[in-house]
Amino acid sequence: MVGNGGYQPLVTHLECDSCGQHFPPGQVELVCPDCGPDLGTLTVHYDYRQVAGILTRRALEQNREQSHWRYLDILPVARRPARLHPRVGWTPLYRLDELAGRFGVRRLWVKDDGINPSASFKDRASSVGVAHALALGRRVITAASTGNAASSLSLFAACAGLETVIFVPATAPPAKLAQLLLFGARVLAVDGSYDQAFDLCLQVAQSRDLYCRNTAVNPVLSEGKKTAALEICEQLDFRPPRAVVVAVGDGCIIGGLWKGFQDFRRLGLIDNLPRMYGVQAAGSAPLVEAFERGDSNALSTCLDDPHTVADSICVGHPRDHIKALRAVRQSGGAMVAVEDEAIMEAMRTLARRAGIFAEPAGATALAGLGRLGELGLLGRDDDVVVLVTGNGLKDVAAAVRAAGREPEGVAAELAAVEARLDAGEG
């Protein structure tokens, strides 16, 4: 490994999420060698006292960088490579008062990360991961993905002139595969589940010394994902909401968001922390079961055959389970499950009431907001941010299914059109 492992000087150490062991930057690349990939995920720590003198409110107010790179002082890489030019982050946070009333909360904001360059939240992690790979001098990056992380990685690797080897389950939606192939990735469609693709990818990364972008096992990625939380704080004038609701598959996003809020409080930029709520599809909810059982990890609740319309969160063996469960417990939040039909309804609601075209996983958080209200976990006193993680064009078939309607055929004659309009929809 190169020098300090490609980390910037303000990184002090990496900490094992299970045993608490500390590792100097550069000593390990992926996971704690004693706890292994299932339990040994790592968290990046900084010299927060020194960062606090640099990353101040005044500095942020004067920073004209309108992307996630505005937080470079508290990201693990030393610089933004010039070739990584697509703008990531600083996505809109829409206040939706009508939906707030509908869902029974005081105020509701929706953060739309579907407008990122590859149309998903995963660009936050991939861009930082590619920057780290360049710092290490790696030329080939590999990843396993249900689609979004892979297309995101392929985009930024293409910009950087790096090769990519991508493992996807054979069931990945065609739109996501099209992105990978167009960006020049070598795509291996595994005749198996996402979890099997993940394990194969990790083995190949180790045997061929490739840079591994896999979620959870690479601690750099969570640092990229935390930038959404930092943006939320700035967009709400450093007053975080009472609750943040996000869809959960592997658990890396909710863990990264929680780390972001914690980092800003360590720096004295915010005073309060939000409650974190994770939402899984009912057919793929091992973290919900682990949470309800009081388990500290999800090893005993893994699923062999997860199923849901939300392919991006169809994960039977969540890899960042420790961070995810810790985020909801430390924050006083919860994990809940929603049915696929509720996800479809949330897609319609976002499209028709907010003008946001979300893929199923992107709409899952809004479906979860409804469930949290039913359970009495959120109510009239709560200000809530819901995170939309991916654009609806990622899975057109699901969007058509959610729409619940088809185009109406009509003859190319004015009289026929008038008759059809007079007849109403049918």
C-alpha positions in Angstrom: 0.0 0.0 0.0 1.2 3.5 -0.8 2.5 5.6 2.1 -0.4 6.5 4.3 -2.8 4.4 2.2 -3.9 7.3 0.0 -5.5 9.2 3.0 -5.2 12.9 3.5 -3.0 14.2 6.5 -6.0 15.0 8.7 -7.1 11.4 8.9 -5.8 10.1 12.3 -6.9 6.4 12.3 -9.4 3.8 11.2 -11.5 2.1 13.9 -13.0 -1.4 13.7 -16.8 -1.2 14.2 -16.8 -4.4 16.3 -13.6 -4.7 18.4 -12.7 -1.0 18.5 -9.2 -1.6 17.4 -7.4 1.4 15.9 -5.3 1.2 12.7 -3.0 4.0 11.4 -3.9 5.2 7.9 -2.3 2.8 5.4 -2.0 -0.2 7.7 -5.2 -1.9 6.4 -7.1 -1.1 3.2 -10.5 -2.7 3.7 -11.5 -4.5 7.0 -10.2 -5.4 10.4 -8.0 -8.4 9.9 -9.1 -9.9 13.3 -12.9 -9.5 12.7 -13.0 -10.1 9.0 -15.5 -8.8 6.3 -18.7 -9.8 8.2 -17.9 -7.9 11.4 -14.8 -5.9 10.8 -16.0 -2.9 8.9 -14.0 0.3 9.6 -14.8 3.9 10.4 -12.5 6.8 9.4 -11.6 9.4 12.0 -10.0 12.8 11.7 -8.1 15.3 13.8 -11.4 17.1 14.6 -9.8 19.9 16.5 -7.7 20.8 13.6 -10.5 20.4 11.1 -12.7 22.6 13.3 -10.3 25.5 12.7 -10.6 25.1 9.0 -14.1 24.0 8.2 -16.1 26.8 9.9 -19.5 28.3 9.1 -17.7 31.3 7.7 -15.5 29.2 5.5 -18.5 27.3 4.2 -20.4 30.5 3.5 -17.5 31.8 1.4 -16.9 28.5 -0.4 -18.2 28.7 -4.0 -17.8 25.0 -4.7 -21.4 23.8 -5.2 -20.7 20.1 -4.9 -19.7 17.5 -2.2 -16.1 18.5 -2.7 -16.8 21.6 -0.6 -16.2 19.2 2.3 -12.8 18.1 1.2 -11.2 18.9 4.6 -13.3 16.2 6.2 -13.1 13.6 3.4 -10.4 10.9 3.4 -8.7 12.0 0.2 -6.3 15.0 -0.1 -7.6 16.4 -3.4 -10.2 16.3 -6.0 -8.7 14.9 -9.2 -9.2 17.3 -12.1 -10.6 14.6 -14.3 -13.5 13.9 -12.0 -15.4 16.9 -13.4 -19.0 15.8 -13.2 -20.7 17.7 -10.4 -21.8 15.5 -7.5 -24.0 16.5 -4.6 -25.4 19.8 -3.4 -28.7 18.3 -4.6 -32.0 20.2 -4.0 -33.9 19.9 -0.8 -37.6 20.6 -1.5 -40.0 21.7 1.2 -43.3 20.0 0.5 -46.0 21.4 2.8 -48.9 19.6 1.1 -47.2 16.2 1.6 -46.3 17.2 5.2 -50.0 17.6 5.9 -50.8 14.3 4.1 -48.3 12.4 6.2 -49.1 14.1 9.5 -45.7 15.8 10.2 -45.0 19.5 10.9 -42.6 20.1 8.0 -41.3 17.7 5.3 -38.4 18.1 2.9 -37.4 15.7 0.2 -33.8 15.6 -0.9 -33.5 14.4 -4.5 -30.2 12.7 -5.2 -31.6 11.2 -8.4 -30.2 14.3 -10.2 -26.6 13.3 -9.6 -24.5 12.5 -12.8 -25.4 8.8 -12.9 -28.8 9.5 -11.5 -28.2 8.0 -8.0 -26.9 8.8 -4.5 -24.0 6.4 -5.2 -22.1 9.1 -7.0 -21.1 10.5 -3.7 -19.2 7.4 -2.7 -17.9 6.4 -6.2 -16.3 9.8 -6.8 -14.4 9.7 -3.5 -13.5 6.0 -4.1 -12.1 6.7 -7.5 -10.1 9.6 -6.1 -8.7 7.2 -3.5 -7.8 4.6 -6.1 -5.9 7.2 -8.1 -4.0 8.3 -4.9 -3.0 4.6 -4.5 -1.9 4.3 -8.1 -4.5 1.6 -8.9 -5.5 1.2 -12.5 -8.4 -1.3 -12.2 -11.4 -1.0 -9.9 -14.0 -3.7 -9.2 -17.4 -3.6 -7.6 -20.5 -5.7 -7.0 -23.8 -4.0 -7.3 -27.5 -4.3 -7.9 -26.8 -1.6 -10.6 -26.6 1.9 -9.2 -23.2 1.6 -7.5 -21.8 -0.1 -10.6 -23.1 2.5 -13.1 -21.8 5.3 -10.8 -18.4 3.7 -10.5 -18.2 3.1 -14.2 -18.9 6.8 -14.9 -16.2 8.1 -12.6 -13.7 5.5 -13.6 -14.2 6.4 -17.2 -13.5 10.0 -16.4 -10.3 9.0 -14.6 -9.1 6.7 -17.4 -9.4 3.6 -15.1 -10.7 0.1 -16.0 -13.7 -1.4 -14.2 -14.7 -5.0 -13.7 -18.3 -5.1 -12.5 -20.2 -8.0 -10.9 -24.0 -7.8 -11.1 -26.8 -10.3 -10.5 -28.3 -11.4 -13.8 -31.6 -9.9 -12.8 -30.2 -6.3 -12.8 -32.5 -3.9 -14.8 -31.5 -3.3 -18.4 -31.3 0.5 -18.0 -28.6 0.1 -15.3 -26.7 -2.4 -17.4 -26.8 0.0 -20.4 -25.1 2.7 -18.3 -22.3 0.3 -17.3 -21.6 -0.9 -20.9 -21.7 2.6 -22.3 -19.2 3.8 -19.8 -16.9 1.0 -20.9 -17.1 -1.4 -18.0 -16.5 -5.1 -18.3 -19.7 -6.5 -16.8 -20.0 -10.0 -15.4 -23.6 -10.9 -14.9 -23.6 -13.6 -12.2 -26.1 -16.4 -12.3 -27.0 -15.8 -8.7 -28.0 -13.2 -6.1 -26.4 -9.8 -5.4 -24.9 -11.4 -2.2 -23.1 -14.1 -4.3 -21.9 -11.4 -6.7 -20.5 -9.4 -3.8 -18.6 -12.4 -2.4 -17.1 -13.2 -5.9 -16.1 -9.6 -6.4 -14.3 -9.5 -3.0 -12.4 -12.7 -3.8 -11.3 -11.4 -7.2 -10.2 -8.1 -5.7 -8.0 -9.9 -3.2 -6.6 -12.4 -5.7 -5.8 -9.8 -8.4 -5.0 -6.8 -6.1 -7.8 -4.7 -7.6 -9.2 -1.6 -5.9 -12.5 -2.7 -4.4 -15.4 -0.3 -4.4 -17.7 -2.7 -2.6 -20.0 -1.0 -0.1 -19.2 -1.4 3.6 -15.9 -3.2 3.2 -14.3 -0.1 1.8 -14.4 2.6 4.6 -13.8 5.4 2.1 -17.2 5.0 0.6 -19.1 5.7 3.7 -17.3 9.0 4.0 -18.5 10.0 0.5 -22.1 9.1 1.5 -22.0 11.3 4.6 -21.8 14.4 2.5 -25.6 14.3 2.0 -26.0 14.8 5.8 -23.6 17.8 5.7 -25.6 19.4 2.9 -28.8 18.9 4.7 -27.3 20.8 7.7 -26.2 23.7 5.5 -29.5 23.8 3.6 -31.4 24.0 6.8 -29.1 26.8 8.2 -27.3 24.3 10.5 -30.5 23.2 12.2 -30.9 19.5 11.4 -34.4 18.1 11.2 -35.8 16.0 14.0 -35.9 12.9 11.8 -34.2 11.6 8.6 -35.9 8.7 6.7 -33.9 6.7 4.2 -34.2 3.4 2.3 -31.9 0.6 3.5 -30.3 -2.3 1.7 -26.7 -3.0 2.7 -27.0 -0.2 5.4 -24.1 1.9 4.1 -26.2 5.0 3.3 -27.9 5.3 6.7 -24.6 4.6 8.4 -22.8 7.3 6.3 -25.5 9.9 7.0 -25.3 9.3 10.7 -21.5 9.7 10.5 -22.0 13.0 8.7 -24.3 14.4 11.3 -21.9 13.2 14.1 -18.9 14.8 12.3 -20.6 18.2 12.0 -21.5 18.1 15.7 -17.9 17.2 16.6 -16.9 20.3 14.7 -19.4 22.4 16.6 -21.3 23.2 13.4 -24.6 21.8 14.7 -26.0 21.4 18.2 -28.5 18.6 17.8 -28.6 15.2 16.0 -31.7 13.8 14.1 -33.3 10.5 14.7 -32.4 8.1 11.9 -35.1 5.9 10.4 -34.3 3.1 8.0 -36.9 1.5 5.7 -36.6 -1.9 4.1 -38.9 -3.7 1.7 -40.9 -6.4 3.5 -39.5 -9.1 1.3 -35.9 -8.1 2.0 -35.8 -6.9 5.6 -33.0 -8.6 7.6 -32.1 -5.4 9.3 -35.6 -4.8 10.5 -35.7 -8.2 12.0 -32.3 -7.7 13.7 -33.5 -4.3 15.1 -36.7 -5.8 16.4 -34.8 -8.6 18.1 -32.4 -6.3 19.7 -29.4 -7.8 17.9 -26.2 -5.7 17.4 -25.6 -7.3 14.0 -27.7 -9.0 11.3 -25.7 -12.2 10.8 -28.5 -14.3 12.2 -31.3 -12.7 10.2 -29.8 -12.9 6.7 -32.0 -14.1 3.9 -31.2 -16.6 1.1 -33.9 -15.4 -1.2 -34.8 -11.7 -0.7 -37.4 -10.3 -3.0 -38.8 -6.9 -3.7 -39.7 -4.6 -6.6 -37.0 -2.3 -5.2 -34.0 -4.0 -6.7 -31.5 -1.5 -5.3 -32.3 -2.6 -1.8 -32.9 -6.3 -2.5 -30.2 -7.5 -0.2 -30.3 -10.7 1.9 -26.9 -10.3 3.6 -26.5 -6.6 4.5 -22.8 -5.8 4.6 -22.9 -2.6 6.6 -25.3 -3.9 9.2 -23.3 -2.8 12.3 -23.1 0.8 11.2 -26.8 0.8 10.2 -28.1 -0.7 13.4 -25.9 1.5 15.5 -27.2 4.6 13.6 -30.8 4.0 14.4 -30.2 2.9 18.0 -27.8 5.7 18.9 -30.1 8.3 17.4 -33.3 7.0 18.9 -34.7 6.0 15.6 -36.0 2.7 14.2 -36.0 0.2 11.3 -39.4 -0.5 9.6 -40.6 -2.6 6.7 -43.1 -1.7 3.9 -44.8 -3.7 1.3 -44.1 -3.4 -2.4 -47.5 -1.9 -3.1 -46.7 0.9 -0.6 -43.5 1.5 -2.5 -45.4 1.8 -5.8 -47.9 4.2 -4.2 -45.0 6.3 -2.9 -43.6 6.4 -6.5 -46.9 7.8 -7.7 -47.1 10.3 -4.8 -43.7 11.7 -5.5 -44.3 12.0 -9.2 -47.8 13.5 -9.0 -47.5 15.6 -5.9 -43.9 16.7 -6.0 -42.7 16.3 -9.6 -40.0 13.8 -8.5 -39.4 10.7 -10.6 -38.0 8.1 -8.2 -37.0 4.5 -8.8 -38.6 2.0 -6.3 -35.8 2.2 -3.8 -35.8 6.0 -4.1 -39.4 6.0 -3.1 -39.2 3.5 -0.3 -38.3 6.2 2.2 -41.5 8.0 1.6 -43.5 4.8 1.9 -41.6 4.3 5.2 -42.7 7.8 6.4 -46.3 6.6 6.1 -45.5 3.5 8.1 -43.7 5.4 10.8 -46.8 7.6 11.2 -49.0 4.5 11.5 -46.8 3.2 14.3 -46.8 6.6 16.1 -43.1 7.1 15.7 -43.4 10.4 13.8 -46.1 13.0 14.2 -47.2 16.6 14.2 -44.2 17.9 16.1 -41.6 16.4 13.7 -39.6 18.1 11.0 -38.6 15.3 8.6 -36.2 14.9 5.7 -36.8 12.0 3.3 -34.0 11.0 1.0 -34.7 9.9 -2.6 -31.7 7.9 -3.7 -32.3 7.2 -7.4 -34.1 8.4 -10.5 -37.0 6.5 -12.0 -35.3 6.0 -15.4 -33.2 3.5 -13.6 -36.1 1.0 -13.7 -38.6 1.9 -16.4 -40.5 -1.3 -16.1 -41.2 -0.6 -12.4 -42.2 3.0 -13.3 -44.8 1.7 -15.8 -46.1 -0.7 -13.3 -46.4 2.0 -10.7 -48.2 4.3 -13.1 -51.0 1.8 -13.4 -52.2 3.2 -16.7 -51.4 2.8 -20.5 -51.4 5.2 -23.4 -54.8 5.5 -25.1 -55.0 4.7 -28.8 -56.8 7.1 -31.0 -57.2 7.7 -34.7 -55.3 10.5 -36.4 -58.5 12.6 -36.7 -59.8 15.6 -34.7 -63.2 14.1 -34.3 -61.8 10.9 -32.8 -59.6 12.9 -30.4 -62.6 15.0 -29.3 -64.7 11.9 -28.8 -62.0 10.3 -26.7 -61.5 13.3 -24.5 -65.3 13.7 -24.0 -65.5 10.0 -23.0 -63.0 10.6 -20.2 -60.2 8.3 -19.2 -60.9 4.6 -19.5 
